[in-house]
Amino acid sequence: MIFKFRIILDTLDDVFRDIEIRKTDTLEDLHNAIVQAFGFDGTEMASFYKSDEEWNQGEEIVLHDMSGGEESVLMMNETPIEDAFSEDNTKMIFVYDFFSMWTFYVELADIAEPIDGQDYPNLMFAQGHLPENPPEKSFEAEKLDEDNDFDDNESFNDSFESLDDFDFDQNWN
């Protein structure tokens, strides 16, 4: 079976690519197709993130394991597309180049039979041009709830009598 995806750049302009790929290919193959379709050189780090229907970011699936073996991570080259997407789970977020934070919404649009003689992955359609710079992201901290450890007149630093309480000199290398 062939999975057909629409990959949309997180920007105000309509910039997207439609890609079809075999369900047995891996997320690394989809990553390579996305990178090529948008004209990136493919040298930057990237990750897919599982997502719900409201595009809330979930578990990460990485291109390269940077954990040093200290934790179990999901790898793109070990994750078949058919395991990552289904008719019930159609959305993922793709981030390319963590310094620039190119962010894409990846959505499964259709599952179809392969066409004889067609090479996959296949760029079916391209709309819009990639801007020179990625769209700016604004990150805001969540508001503290009312049950926080500080009252309105007390700051974090005021909650300690002095920094001597941390005893840095004794434990400094």
N, C-alpha and C positions, 0 to 999 in steps of 0.2 A: 504494500500500500504506500501511497505518497501522501505526505502531510504538506498542506499549503499554509504558509504563514504570511501575515502582514507584520512588518517590522516598522514601527513608527518612532521617529526621533522626537524626543520630548522638547518641542519648540512650538511657538505660535504659528509658524508657517507649516504648510502641509509638505512634510518630507517623509516619505516612506518607500519601502521596497516590498514587493511580493516575491517570496521565494518558495519553491517546492523542493522537497527533499525526501529521501526514502525513510520510512519509519524505523528501519534498522540501523540507519546512520546514527552517529553519536552527537551529543551536544557540541563537541569540539568541531565536528563537521559543519554544524549549523553556525557556530561561531565563525569559522573560516568563510562561510558563504556570506554572512552579514558583513564581515570586515571587507571582503572583496566588493560586495554590492555597494557599499558606501564609500569605497575608495581609501580606506585606511591602509597603512603599510603592514599591520599585523604584528608589530613588535612590542605592543603594550600589553599590560596585564588586563584581564577581563574576567567577569563572573556573570553567571545567570543567577537569578533569585526567584525562587518559587513565589507565586503570587495568588491572591484570592481574586474574586470578582471585582473588588474595589481597588485593585492594584496595590494592596498593602504588601510590602516587602517581607518575604519569609526566608527560609533556609537557603544558604548560599551553595552554589555548585561552581567550583573554581577551575581555572585553566591550569594553574600550577599550584602544587601543594607547598605552601610556605610555612606550614605548622611545624616542620622539623620532626614529624612523626609523633609529636606529643598528643595529638588528638586525631580522631577519625574525621576525614573530610570527604565530601562528595566531589568526584573529579569529572570534568566534562568528557574526557576520553573513555571513561568507564560507564557513562550514562547514556543508554540508547534513547533516542527521541521518543520512541513508543513508551518508555518508562516515565518520561518527564511530562508528557502531554497525553491527554485523552479527551473524549467528548465532554467529560465532567471537569477536567482541569485544563483549560485552554489558554491560560495567561502566565507569562513570566516576564521579569524585568531583566534586561541585559545592560551591563555597564562596561564600557570600554575605556581604558586609560584612566586610572584612578586619580591622576593629577588633574586631568581636564574634566572628568566625569561626564563623558558622552553617555547619555541615558536613553535607552530605547524600550518601548513596549512591544513585546513579542506576543502575538495572538494567533492561535491555531484557527484558521478560517474554514478549512475543508479537509476531508480525507477522501482521496480518490484512487482509482486504479492507475497504475503506471501506463504511460503511452509508449508503445514500441518505438525504438530508435531514439528516444529522448534521453539525453544525458542528465543525471541528477548529481548534485543540486543544480537547480535551474532558476535563474533570475527571470521571473515572468513579467514584471512591470516595475518601473521606477518613476516616482513622482517627486519633483523638487530637487534642489541642490543642497548639499551639505554646507552649512555656513562655515566661514573661516574659523570661527571660535565657537566652542560649545555654548549652549544656552546657560545663563547664570543660574545657579541654584541658591536658594536661601534656606538655611538650616536654622530652625528655631528650637530652643530648649522647651521641654514640656514645663508647664506651670507646676510649681510645688503644690501638693495638696494641703489641706488645712491641718493635717496631722503631722506637719513637719517638726523637726527638732528645734527650730528656732522661732522665737516670737518676732513680731514685726519690728521690734527695736533692737534686735540682736543679730549681728552678722556672724558668719562662720568663724572668722578670726577672733571675734569677741568671746567665743565659746571656750577658748583655751586661755588659761591664765598667762602663759607665755610659751614661746616656741621651745624653751628649755625642757618642757614636758616631753618632747619627742626624743631627747637624748641622742642627737645625731652623732656627736663626737665619739661616743662609746661604740657605736655600730658602724662607723665610717671605715671603708676599706682604704 
